[in-house]
Every structure is written in C-alpha cells, then in structure tokens.
Amino acid sequence: MAKHIDTIPVEVNILTVDHDIKGTVHVAKYTNSNRDLTDLLNDKERRFLAVTNVEIYAKNSNMPPRRYNFLEIHMDYILLVHPTTQAVFKETGKAQEDIARFRELRYKLGQTKPF
C-alpha cells in the first residue's frame, strides 16, 4: 500500500441507514484550518469517501463485522462521520514529543487551583 505523504490518517465512525462503519480516512496535511474532515466531506466535487482499514457492522444484526482494506462510500448514503480520535500518528519522532508535551501541560493544568 502506498504511503500517504501529504495526508494525515483520521480514525472515524461512519453511520449509514443500514451500517455502522469504522475505518480511517486521509485528510490534507497542509491546511489553514482545523476543519480538515469537514472540508473533505463538504467538497462538492467528491462523490465518494475513501476509507481504509474498514470494519462494517450491520445494524440490527449479531453477525461479525466484515473487514476490507479499502472501501469507497457514496456521499449520499452517509448520515454522520465522527472522528474516533484525533489524528492517528504513525510517525514516532515529533508526534511522540507533541503528545508528551500535551500530557505534561494537561497534568500541570490539573494541578492548578481555581481562583
């Protein structure tokens, strides 16, 4: 599978009338907004949403999920797309430093007392 150099993978839950879908979509790496996923979904030129590492769960069924490496979903059938996490970082260097810094800041903020 080709490596996506100019994109960031985002794990998402996608709801359709008949299925709950878990997978990964790839959004633009270089952007001026925090609305990468929204921009992708609102693109009038795009008719399908490409999803990788897909698990499809049929609603009202106890069947195990169907799994696919790649799937395209027609935009007209998507009711909701929700990121399950923030961007999935597979790179170790800078991403791990950012995560550690964020956790340290969150810890420090939790230690401060309100006025």
C-alpha angles and dihedrals in degrees: 000000000000118000114242104229099174097041139071119219115235121190110225144179112221121196124203128169093265105023146044109214129195121192149110128280124190119230130189114283095207114056140133096225142054090233099090096133093042091050090050092051095044095050104124091205093058117088098168134042113221113220129183131197090026130189116185118199116192112224116241091018137105092208117127115256121272112235130211134173091218136013136169117212121199110241093228091066097051114101099173140000117196126177110236091202138355117275113323106237114207092168112090109202115059095016093057091048090051092049092050091048091049092050091049091050092047089051092050092048090051089054095055118096121227118250 
